[in-house]
Amino acid sequence: MKELEKVELSIIGTISTPHKTIANIPIQSVGAKEYTGIIELEPQLTAALEGLEGFSDLILLYHLHRIDGYKLKVQPFMDDKEHGVFATRSPKRPSPIGLSTVELLKIEGNKIWFKGADMLDGTPLIDIKPFFRQVDNRPDAISGWLDSKDDDLPAKHRSDDRFV
């Protein structure tokens, strides 16, 4: 198989959470509302936080640094059959980038507190984007195979070892 081309990204900070291992980590931030996290942004980037305190929610992009390798087909915990990895939120991706929409609690200096921590402690942060309700919500979106599943599945389930 041909090696995939690489791109270099900067780590802008580190995410601290109560999750020390992949076992039993919440699957999505909606299922992690009881867990808080803290982002420690690199100090030289603190000025980039100006204006962010006015938002209720943030989109975090981060490196899934503890994932080794990838799979083209995976069986998500919410289904009993395999799907292509791009039709899932599996961390076993060719480019291991995580995405979480979290609730902003407060900002102090170069630190951001948030609710919805569904990532491992020590996760390298790639980017922060504000959640814009005017453009980020898609109430009529179709969710493929997931549409046939129970709406509250992410809130009820934790990860298993299928993805590690």
N, CA and C atoms as an extended XYZ file, in Angstrom:
492
Properties=species:S:1:pos:R:3:atomname:S:1:resname:S:1:resid:I:1 pbc="F F F"
N         0.843       -1.176        0.000 N   MET     1
C         0.000        0.000        0.000 CA  MET     1
C         0.893        1.246        0.000 C   MET     1
N         0.567        2.202       -0.816 N   LYS     2
C         1.327        3.452       -0.919 CA  LYS     2
C         1.259        4.225        0.401 C   LYS     2
N         2.385        4.737        0.812 N   GLU     3
C         2.449        5.559        2.028 CA  GLU     3
C         1.670        6.859        1.793 C   GLU     3
N         0.899        7.287        2.782 N   LEU     4
C         0.148        8.525        2.671 CA  LEU     4
C         1.074        9.723        2.849 C   LEU     4
N         0.805       10.771        2.105 N   GLU     5
C         1.587       12.001        2.219 CA  GLU     5
C         1.367       12.604        3.604 C   GLU     5
N         2.391       13.193        4.167 N   LYS     6
C         2.334       13.778        5.510 CA  LYS     6
C         2.174       15.298        5.428 C   LYS     6
N         1.606       15.857        6.482 N   VAL     7
C         1.498       17.297        6.648 CA  VAL     7
C         1.927       17.595        8.076 C   VAL     7
N         2.526       18.732        8.289 N   GLU     8
C         2.970       19.096        9.627 CA  GLU     8
C         1.980       20.078       10.237 C   GLU     8
N         1.565       19.798       11.467 N   LEU     9
C         0.670       20.683       12.204 CA  LEU     9
C         1.356       21.122       13.490 C   LEU     9
N         0.975       22.275       13.985 N   SER    10
C         1.519       22.755       15.251 CA  SER    10
C         0.594       22.361       16.386 C   SER    10
N         1.179       21.982       17.492 N   ILE    11
C         0.424       21.702       18.708 CA  ILE    11
C         0.311       23.034       19.450 C   ILE    11
N        -0.928       23.504       19.644 N   ILE    12
C        -1.120       24.819       20.251 CA  ILE    12
C        -1.324       24.755       21.756 C   ILE    12
N        -1.499       23.548       22.282 N   GLY    13
C        -1.705       23.390       23.712 CA  GLY    13
C        -1.940       21.937       24.055 C   GLY    13
N        -2.248       21.709       25.334 N   THR    14
C        -2.492       20.369       25.839 CA  THR    14
C        -3.821       20.354       26.574 C   THR    14
N        -4.569       19.264       26.386 N   ILE    15
C        -5.866       19.094       27.048 CA  ILE    15
C        -5.689       18.142       28.224 C   ILE    15
N        -6.085       18.603       29.416 N   SER    16
C        -6.068       17.758       30.610 CA  SER    16
C        -7.490       17.316       30.912 C   SER    16
N        -7.672       16.017       31.137 N   THR    17
C        -8.985       15.454       31.454 CA  THR    17
C        -8.824       14.389       32.533 C   THR    17
N        -9.931       13.906       33.094 N   PRO    18
C        -9.832       12.821       34.066 CA  PRO    18
C        -9.592       11.455       33.428 C   PRO    18
N        -9.589       11.360       32.107 N   HIS    19
C        -9.498       10.065       31.419 CA  HIS    19
C        -8.039        9.685       31.173 C   HIS    19
N        -7.540        8.753       31.966 N   LYS    20
C        -6.135        8.335       31.866 CA  LYS    20
C        -5.930        7.187       30.890 C   LYS    20
N        -6.988        6.409       30.605 N   THR    21
C        -6.905        5.288       29.675 CA  THR    21
C        -8.086        5.345       28.713 C   THR    21
N        -7.961        4.629       27.600 N   ILE    22
C        -9.024        4.598       26.594 CA  ILE    22
C       -10.241        3.830       27.094 C   ILE    22
N       -10.023        2.844       27.953 N   ALA    23
C       -11.124        2.028       28.459 CA  ALA    23
C       -12.169        2.902       29.159 C   ALA    23
N       -13.409        2.744       28.769 N   ASN    24
C       -14.566        3.420       29.362 CA  ASN    24
C       -14.604        4.932       29.169 C   ASN    24
N       -13.833        5.444       28.235 N   ILE    25
C       -13.887        6.875       27.944 CA  ILE    25
C       -15.204        7.158       27.213 C   ILE    25
N       -15.862        8.270       27.485 N   PRO    26
C       -17.096        8.576       26.742 CA  PRO    26
C       -16.819        8.667       25.238 C   PRO    26
N       -17.798        8.246       24.446 N   ILE    27
C       -17.625        8.171       22.998 CA  ILE    27
C       -17.682        9.548       22.332 C   ILE    27
N       -18.568       10.400       22.716 N   GLN    28
C       -18.682       11.743       22.157 CA  GLN    28
C       -18.855       12.728       23.308 C   GLN    28
N       -18.613       13.987       23.061 N   SER    29
C       -18.714       14.982       24.125 CA  SER    29
C       -20.130       15.075       24.684 C   SER    29
N       -21.136       14.752       23.885 N   VAL    30
C       -22.514       14.771       24.383 CA  VAL    30
C       -22.704       13.717       25.470 C   VAL    30
N       -21.917       12.662       25.442 N   GLY    31
C       -21.963       11.629       26.471 CA  GLY    31
C       -20.986       11.867       27.599 C   GLY    31
N       -20.340       13.019       27.602 N   ALA    32
C       -19.315       13.325       28.605 CA  ALA    32
C       -19.629       14.617       29.344 C   ALA    32
N       -20.901       14.966       29.418 N   LYS    33
C       -21.273       16.256       30.013 CA  LYS    33
C       -20.843       16.406       31.461 C   LYS    33
N       -20.679       15.281       32.179 N   GLU    34
C       -20.274       15.368       33.588 CA  GLU    34
C       -18.771       15.520       33.762 C   GLU    34
N       -18.017       15.436       32.662 N   TYR    35
C       -16.562       15.515       32.741 CA  TYR    35
C       -16.058       16.879       32.274 C   TYR    35
N       -15.203       17.491       33.099 N   THR    36
C       -14.612       18.763       32.702 CA  THR    36
C       -13.159       18.540       32.286 C   THR    36
N       -12.686       19.449       31.491 N   GLY    37
C       -11.310       19.425       31.037 CA  GLY    37
C       -10.737       20.821       31.092 C   GLY    37
N        -9.423       20.880       31.001 N   ILE    38
C        -8.724       22.163       30.984 CA  ILE    38
C        -7.746       22.137       29.818 C   ILE    38
N        -7.798       23.185       29.018 N   ILE    39
C        -6.828       23.374       27.945 CA  ILE    39
C        -5.785       24.348       28.457 C   ILE    39
N        -4.529       23.972       28.316 N   GLU    40
C        -3.458       24.921       28.586 CA  GLU    40
C        -2.833       25.276       27.248 C   GLU    40
N        -3.177       26.452       26.786 N   LEU    41
C        -2.680       26.960       25.513 CA  LEU    41
C        -1.222       27.384       25.678 C   LEU    41
N        -0.434       27.244       24.628 N   GLU    42
C         0.938       27.754       24.681 CA  GLU    42
C         0.862       29.242       25.022 C   GLU    42
N         1.634       29.704       25.999 N   PRO    43
C         1.519       31.090       26.487 CA  PRO    43
C         1.606       32.156       25.403 C   PRO    43
N         2.441       31.945       24.391 N   GLN    44
C         2.590       32.957       23.339 CA  GLN    44
C         1.335       33.091       22.474 C   GLN    44
N         0.346       32.197       22.654 N   LEU    45
C        -0.895       32.254       21.869 CA  LEU    45
C        -2.065       32.848       22.653 C   LEU    45
N        -1.828       33.281       23.881 N   THR    46
C        -2.901       33.770       24.756 CA  THR    46
C        -3.730       34.872       24.110 C   THR    46
N        -3.127       35.798       23.388 N   ALA    47
C        -3.864       36.899       22.754 CA  ALA    47
C        -4.888       36.381       21.739 C   ALA    47
N        -4.690       35.176       21.210 N   ALA    48
C        -5.623       34.603       20.236 CA  ALA    48
C        -6.965       34.229       20.875 C   ALA    48
N        -7.032       34.220       22.210 N   LEU    49
C        -8.275       33.891       22.911 CA  LEU    49
C        -9.224       35.086       23.040 C   LEU    49
N        -8.752       36.271       22.704 N   GLU    50
C        -9.574       37.479       22.860 CA  GLU    50
C       -10.888       37.335       22.096 C   GLU    50
N       -11.999       37.565       22.790 N   GLY    51
C       -13.332       37.475       22.194 CA  GLY    51
C       -13.967       36.103       22.325 C   GLY    51
N       -13.188       35.081       22.661 N   LEU    52
C       -13.718       33.719       22.757 CA  LEU    52
C       -14.651       33.545       23.954 C   LEU    52
N       -14.458       34.363       24.993 N   GLU    53
C       -15.278       34.236       26.204 CA  GLU    53
C       -16.757       34.509       25.949 C   GLU    53
N       -17.103       35.129       24.837 N   GLY    54
C       -18.499       35.407       24.503 CA  GLY    54
C       -19.245       34.225       23.898 C   GLY    54
N       -18.569       33.102       23.689 N   PHE    55
C       -19.188       31.921       23.088 CA  PHE    55
C       -19.532       30.900       24.165 C   PHE    55
N       -20.607       30.180       23.963 N   SER    56
C       -20.991       29.142       24.927 CA  SER    56
C       -20.336       27.805       24.602 C   SER    56
N       -20.007       27.584       23.330 N   ASP    57
C       -19.484       26.287       22.912 CA  ASP    57
C       -18.288       26.463       21.979 C   ASP    57
N       -17.406       25.468       22.024 N   LEU    58
C       -16.198       25.477       21.208 CA  LEU    58
C       -16.083       24.157       20.454 C   LEU    58
N       -15.420       24.203       19.326 N   ILE    59
C       -15.062       22.997       18.595 CA  ILE    59
C       -13.561       22.811       18.774 C   ILE    59
N       -13.183       21.659       19.316 N   LEU    60
C       -11.777       21.356       19.536 CA  LEU    60
C       -11.311       20.327       18.518 C   LEU    60
N       -10.181       20.585       17.903 N   LEU    61
C        -9.532       19.635       16.999 CA  LEU    61
C        -8.238       19.205       17.674 C   LEU    61
N        -8.024       17.909       17.751 N   TYR    62
C        -6.878       17.414       18.495 CA  TYR    62
C        -6.320       16.141       17.880 C   TYR    62
N        -5.105       15.845       18.244 N   HIS    63
C        -4.420       14.651       17.748 CA  HIS    63
C        -4.752       13.467       18.649 C   HIS    63
N        -5.221       12.383       18.045 N   LEU    64
C        -5.496       11.150       18.785 CA  LEU    64
C        -4.162       10.426       18.983 C   LEU    64
N        -3.377       10.954       19.906 N   HIS    65
C        -1.972       10.587       20.070 CA  HIS    65
C        -1.716        9.177       20.591 C   HIS    65
N        -2.712        8.510       21.103 N   ARG    66
C        -2.508        7.157       21.627 CA  ARG    66
C        -3.045        6.079       20.694 C   ARG    66
N        -3.482        6.463       19.515 N   ILE    67
C        -3.990        5.509       18.539 CA  ILE    67
C        -2.828        5.056       17.660 C   ILE    67
N        -2.714        3.757       17.500 N   ASP    68
C        -1.636        3.196       16.708 CA  ASP    68
C        -2.227        2.548       15.457 C   ASP    68
N        -1.895        3.081       14.305 N   GLY    69
C        -2.379        2.518       13.049 CA  GLY    69
C        -3.828        2.891       12.756 C   GLY    69
N        -4.328        2.352       11.651 N   TYR    70
C        -5.707        2.632       11.263 CA  TYR    70
C        -6.309        1.414       10.587 C   TYR    70
N        -7.630        1.454       10.458 N   LYS    71
C        -8.377        0.398        9.786 CA  LYS    71
C        -9.269        1.058        8.745 C   LYS    71
N        -9.439        0.419        7.611 N   LEU    72
C       -10.325        0.964        6.579 CA  LEU    72
C       -11.786        0.658        6.886 C   LEU    72
N       -12.042       -0.442        7.583 N   LYS    73
C       -13.403       -0.806        7.990 CA  LYS    73
C       -13.385       -1.088        9.479 C   LYS    73
N       -14.393       -0.571       10.166 N   VAL    74
C       -14.514       -0.767       11.613 CA  VAL    74
C       -15.965       -1.075       11.962 C   VAL    74
N       -16.143       -1.700       13.104 N   GLN    75
C       -17.489       -1.921       13.622 CA  GLN    75
C       -17.706       -0.945       14.769 C   GLN    75
N       -18.507        0.097       14.557 N   PRO    76
C       -18.739        1.064       15.639 CA  PRO    76
C       -19.549        0.421       16.764 C   PRO    76
N       -19.396        0.946       17.973 N   PHE    77
C       -20.111        0.382       19.109 CA  PHE    77
C       -21.624        0.497       18.948 C   PHE    77
N       -22.083        1.396       18.090 N   MET    78
C       -23.521        1.621       17.922 CA  MET    78
C       -24.149        0.731       16.860 C   MET    78
N       -23.378       -0.176       16.268 N   ASP    79
C       -23.928       -1.018       15.207 CA  ASP    79
C       -23.297       -2.399       15.302 C   ASP    79
N       -23.932       -3.359       14.654 N   ASP    80
C       -23.414       -4.725       14.699 CA  ASP    80
C       -22.764       -5.136       13.382 C   ASP    80
N       -22.518       -4.173       12.507 N   LYS    81
C       -21.830       -4.489       11.262 CA  LYS    81
C       -20.741       -3.447       10.991 C   LYS    81
N       -19.820       -3.823       10.117 N   GLU    82
C       -18.719       -2.936        9.772 CA  GLU    82
C       -19.151       -1.861        8.789 C   GLU    82
N       -18.453       -0.728        8.880 N   HIS    83
C       -18.622        0.394        7.955 CA  HIS    83
C       -17.232        0.903        7.607 C   HIS    83
N       -17.116        1.595        6.492 N   GLY    84
C       -15.862        2.266        6.188 CA  GLY    84
C       -15.566        3.267        7.287 C   GLY    84
N       -14.308        3.407        7.656 N   VAL    85
C       -13.943        4.259        8.783 CA  VAL    85
C       -14.436        5.696        8.599 C   VAL    85
N       -14.530        6.173        7.355 N   PHE    86
C       -14.988        7.549        7.136 CA  PHE    86
C       -16.490        7.704        7.343 C   PHE    86
N       -17.219        6.588        7.502 N   ALA    87
C       -18.653        6.631        7.820 CA  ALA    87
C       -18.865        6.453        9.325 C   ALA    87
N       -17.785        6.575       10.092 N   THR    88
C       -17.863        6.418       11.542 CA  THR    88
C       -17.054        7.520       12.226 C   THR    88
N       -17.115        7.527       13.540 N   ARG    89
C       -16.273        8.429       14.333 CA  ARG    89
C       -15.139        7.667       15.002 C   ARG    89
N       -14.826        6.496       14.493 N   SER    90
C       -13.756        5.682       15.059 CA  SER    90
C       -12.445        6.463       15.097 C   SER    90
N       -11.666        6.295       16.170 N   PRO    91
C       -10.357        6.942       16.228 CA  PRO    91
C        -9.298        6.243       15.368 C   PRO    91
N        -9.566        5.056       14.879 N   LYS    92
C        -8.600        4.291       14.077 CA  LYS    92
C        -8.615        4.799       12.642 C   LYS    92
N        -8.218        6.044       12.436 N   ARG    93
C        -8.310        6.745       11.167 CA  ARG    93
C        -6.943        6.901       10.518 C   ARG    93
N        -6.899        7.024        9.192 N   PRO    94
C        -5.611        7.263        8.526 CA  PRO    94
C        -4.924        8.542        9.010 C   PRO    94
N        -5.697        9.549        9.338 N   SER    95
C        -5.168       10.777        9.923 CA  SER    95
C        -5.879       10.952       11.264 C   SER    95
N        -5.238       10.584       12.369 N   PRO    96
C        -5.919       10.521       13.668 CA  PRO    96
C        -6.200       11.883       14.290 C   PRO    96
N        -7.227       12.523       13.779 N   ILE    97
C        -7.653       13.822       14.291 CA  ILE    97
C        -9.004       13.644       14.982 C   ILE    97
N        -9.086       14.126       16.208 N   GLY    98
C       -10.327       14.093       16.964 CA  GLY    98
C       -11.039       15.431       16.871 C   GLY    98
N       -12.358       15.377       17.056 N   LEU    99
C       -13.215       16.556       16.978 CA  LEU    99
C       -14.233       16.462       18.098 C   LEU    99
N       -14.335       17.497       18.910 N   SER   100
C       -15.332       17.528       19.980 CA  SER   100
C       -15.923       18.919       20.080 C   SER   100
N       -17.237       18.975       20.241 N   THR   101
C       -17.910       20.235       20.540 CA  THR   101
C       -18.163       20.234       22.038 C   THR   101
N       -17.600       21.216       22.724 N   VAL   102
C       -17.637       21.260       24.178 CA  VAL   102
C       -18.243       22.578       24.654 C   VAL   102
N       -18.665       22.591       25.916 N   GLU   103
C       -19.223       23.809       26.514 CA  GLU   103
C       -18.113       24.590       27.213 C   GLU   103
N       -17.959       25.834       26.838 N   LEU   104
C       -16.961       26.705       27.455 CA  LEU   104
C       -17.446       27.116       28.843 C   LEU   104
N       -16.615       26.907       29.849 N   LEU   105
C       -16.951       27.310       31.213 CA  LEU   105
C       -16.301       28.637       31.589 C   LEU   105
N       -14.978       28.728       31.377 N   LYS   106
C       -14.294       29.995       31.684 CA  LYS   106
C       -12.919       29.998       31.036 C   LYS   106
N       -12.378       31.198       30.911 N   ILE   107
C       -11.025       31.402       30.400 CA  ILE   107
C       -10.282       32.268       31.405 C   ILE   107
N        -9.102       31.832       31.787 N   GLU   108
C        -8.230       32.618       32.663 CA  GLU   108
C        -6.829       32.550       32.088 C   GLU   108
N        -6.331       33.671       31.625 N   GLY   109
C        -4.998       33.696       31.024 CA  GLY   109
C        -4.946       32.785       29.808 C   GLY   109
N        -4.052       31.807       29.841 N   ASN   110
C        -3.928       30.883       28.709 CA  ASN   110
C        -4.621       29.548       28.979 C   ASN   110
N        -5.520       29.523       29.976 N   LYS   111
C        -6.239       28.291       30.326 CA  LYS   111
C        -7.732       28.423       30.034 C   LYS   111
N        -8.294       27.335       29.505 N   ILE   112
C        -9.719       27.270       29.164 CA  ILE   112
C       -10.313       26.059       29.869 C   ILE   112
N       -11.367       26.280       30.648 N   TRP   113
C       -12.099       25.193       31.287 CA  TRP   113
C       -13.331       24.896       30.439 C   TRP   113
N       -13.643       23.609       30.280 N   PHE   114
C       -14.796       23.224       29.467 CA  PHE   114
C       -15.471       21.970       30.013 C   PHE   114
N       -16.726       21.777       29.630 N   LYS   115
C       -17.485       20.567       29.935 CA  LYS   115
C       -17.640       19.752       28.658 C   LYS   115
N       -17.643       18.413       28.832 N   GLY   116
C       -17.791       17.525       27.685 CA  GLY   116
C       -16.486       16.869       27.299 C   GLY   116
N       -15.602       16.653       28.279 N   ALA   117
C       -14.275       16.090       28.010 CA  ALA   117
C       -14.387       14.615       27.633 C   ALA   117
N       -14.209       14.329       26.355 N   ASP   118
C       -14.275       12.949       25.857 CA  ASP   118
C       -12.947       12.522       25.241 C   ASP   118
N       -11.874       13.173       25.637 N   MET   119
C       -10.547       12.855       25.112 CA  MET   119
C        -9.623       12.478       26.262 C   MET   119
N        -8.521       11.834       25.915 N   LEU   120
C        -7.575       11.390       26.930 CA  LEU   120
C        -6.788       12.545       27.554 C   LEU   120
N        -6.402       12.353       28.789 N   ASP   121
C        -5.543       13.304       29.472 CA  ASP   121
C        -4.225       13.425       28.703 C   ASP   121
N        -3.770       14.650       28.514 N   GLY   122
C        -2.520       14.890       27.803 CA  GLY   122
C        -2.666       14.987       26.297 C   GLY   122
N        -3.892       15.064       25.809 N   THR   123
C        -4.134       15.125       24.369 CA  THR   123
C        -3.580       16.417       23.768 C   THR   123
N        -2.811       16.317       22.691 N   PRO   124
C        -2.289       17.508       22.014 CA  PRO   124
C        -3.396       18.236       21.239 C   PRO   124
N        -3.553       19.516       21.498 N   LEU   125
C        -4.570       20.340       20.842 CA  LEU   125
C        -4.013       20.927       19.549 C   LEU   125
N        -4.787       20.795       18.481 N   ILE   126
C        -4.381       21.321       17.171 CA  ILE   126
C        -5.032       22.673       16.885 C   ILE   126
N        -6.328       22.820       17.260 N   ASP   127
C        -7.025       24.075       16.966 CA  ASP   127
C        -8.265       24.210       17.842 C   ASP   127
N        -8.717       25.444       17.981 N   ILE   128
C        -9.956       25.799       18.672 CA  ILE   128
C       -10.761       26.648       17.708 C   ILE   128
N       -12.021       26.312       17.554 N   LYS   129
C       -12.909       27.116       16.723 CA  LYS   129
C       -14.171       27.420       17.516 C   LYS   129
N       -14.718       28.622       17.393 N   PRO   130
C       -15.982       28.901       18.075 CA  PRO   130
C       -17.121       28.169       17.375 C   PRO   130
N       -18.083       27.707       18.143 N   PHE   131
C       -19.276       27.072       17.585 CA  PHE   131
C       -20.257       28.183       17.218 C   PHE   131
N       -20.629       28.242       15.957 N   PHE   132
C       -21.592       29.240       15.477 CA  PHE   132
C       -22.937       28.547       15.288 C   PHE   132
N       -23.914       28.833       16.150 N   ARG   133
C       -25.217       28.168       16.026 CA  ARG   133
C       -25.886       28.492       14.691 C   ARG   133
N       -25.562       29.650       14.121 N   GLN   134
C       -26.190       30.050       12.863 CA  GLN   134
C       -25.746       29.189       11.680 C   GLN   134
N       -24.553       28.624       11.735 N   VAL   135
C       -24.066       27.845       10.588 CA  VAL   135
C       -23.642       26.421       10.936 C   VAL   135
N       -23.378       26.129       12.218 N   ASP   136
C       -22.908       24.794       12.581 CA  ASP   136
C       -24.032       23.800       12.842 C   ASP   136
N       -25.248       24.273       13.033 N   ASN   137
C       -26.390       23.379       13.225 CA  ASN   137
C       -26.990       23.007       11.880 C   ASN   137
N       -27.310       21.765       11.723 N   ARG   138
C       -27.943       21.266       10.499 CA  ARG   138
C       -29.099       20.357       10.904 C   ARG   138
N       -30.236       20.917       11.306 N   PRO   139
C       -31.337       20.092       11.816 CA  PRO   139
C       -31.900       19.103       10.796 C   PRO   139
N       -31.716       19.340        9.517 N   ASP   140
C       -32.249       18.426        8.503 CA  ASP   140
C       -31.197       17.458        7.951 C   ASP   140
N       -30.043       17.402        8.598 N   ALA   141
C       -28.979       16.518        8.119 CA  ALA   141
C       -29.398       15.051        8.225 C   ALA   141
N       -28.904       14.248        7.317 N   ILE   142
C       -29.148       12.808        7.317 CA  ILE   142
C       -27.887       12.125        7.826 C   ILE   142
N       -28.039       11.211        8.786 N   SER   143
C       -26.897       10.577        9.439 CA  SER   143
C       -26.702        9.121        9.043 C   SER   143
N       -26.989        8.787        7.789 N   GLY   144
C       -26.708        7.451        7.266 CA  GLY   144
C       -27.201        6.337        8.156 C   GLY   144
N       -26.353        5.334        8.384 N   TRP   145
C       -26.711        4.166        9.182 CA  TRP   145
C       -27.093        4.528       10.609 C   TRP   145
N       -26.596        5.651       11.135 N   LEU   146
C       -26.881        6.041       12.512 CA  LEU   146
C       -28.331        6.488       12.701 C   LEU   146
N       -28.994        6.934       11.636 N   ASP   147
C       -30.384        7.370       11.755 CA  ASP   147
C       -31.309        6.273       12.260 C   ASP   147
N       -30.953        5.017       12.050 N   SER   148
C       -31.817        3.922       12.504 CA  SER   148
C       -31.557        3.544       13.964 C   SER   148
N       -30.625        4.216       14.612 N   LYS   149
C       -30.265        3.905       16.002 CA  LYS   149
C       -30.961        4.860       16.959 C   LYS   149
N       -30.938        4.507       18.222 N   ASP   150
C       -31.537        5.289       19.290 CA  ASP   150
C       -30.815        6.632       19.426 C   ASP   150
N       -31.562        7.728       19.526 N   ASP   151
C       -30.972        9.074       19.587 CA  ASP   151
C       -30.040        9.302       20.774 C   ASP   151
N       -30.246        8.598       21.894 N   ASP   152
C       -29.419        8.886       23.066 CA  ASP   152
C       -28.280        7.884       23.234 C   ASP   152
N       -27.933        7.134       22.204 N   LEU   153
C       -26.854        6.162       22.326 CA  LEU   153
C       -25.539        6.750       22.828 C   LEU   153
N       -25.049        7.858       22.297 N   PRO   154
C       -23.764        8.365       22.789 CA  PRO   154
C       -23.779        8.661       24.284 C   PRO   154
N       -24.908        9.077       24.817 N   ALA   155
C       -24.985        9.394       26.234 CA  ALA   155
C       -24.941        8.135       27.100 C   ALA   155
N       -25.322        6.994       26.556 N   LYS   156
C       -25.400        5.768       27.341 CA  LYS   156
C       -24.172        4.883       27.217 C   LYS   156
N       -23.341        5.088       26.225 N   HIS   157
C       -22.266        4.157       25.947 CA  HIS   157
C       -20.887        4.733       26.222 C   HIS   157
N       -20.008        3.849       26.531 N   ARG   158
C       -18.598        4.168       26.722 CA  ARG   158
C       -17.814        3.355       25.708 C   ARG   158
N       -16.589        3.729       25.511 N   SER   159
C       -15.780        3.012       24.539 CA  SER   159
C       -15.500        1.597       25.013 C   SER   159
N       -15.193        0.753       24.080 N   ASP   160
C       -14.702       -0.574       24.398 CA  ASP   160
C       -13.355       -0.734       23.725 C   ASP   160
N       -12.836       -1.920       23.695 N   ASP   161
C       -11.489       -2.071       23.152 CA  ASP   161
C       -11.479       -2.326       21.663 C   ASP   161
N       -12.600       -2.154       20.990 N   ARG   162
C       -12.646       -2.377       19.545 CA  ARG   162
C       -11.751       -1.424       18.772 C   ARG   162
N       -11.523       -0.242       19.297 N   PHE   163
C       -10.808        0.799       18.554 CA  PHE   163
C        -9.361        0.965       18.993 C   PHE   163
N        -8.911        0.193       19.952 N   VAL   164
C        -7.544        0.399       20.449 CA  VAL   164
C        -6.577       -0.606       19.866 C   VAL   164
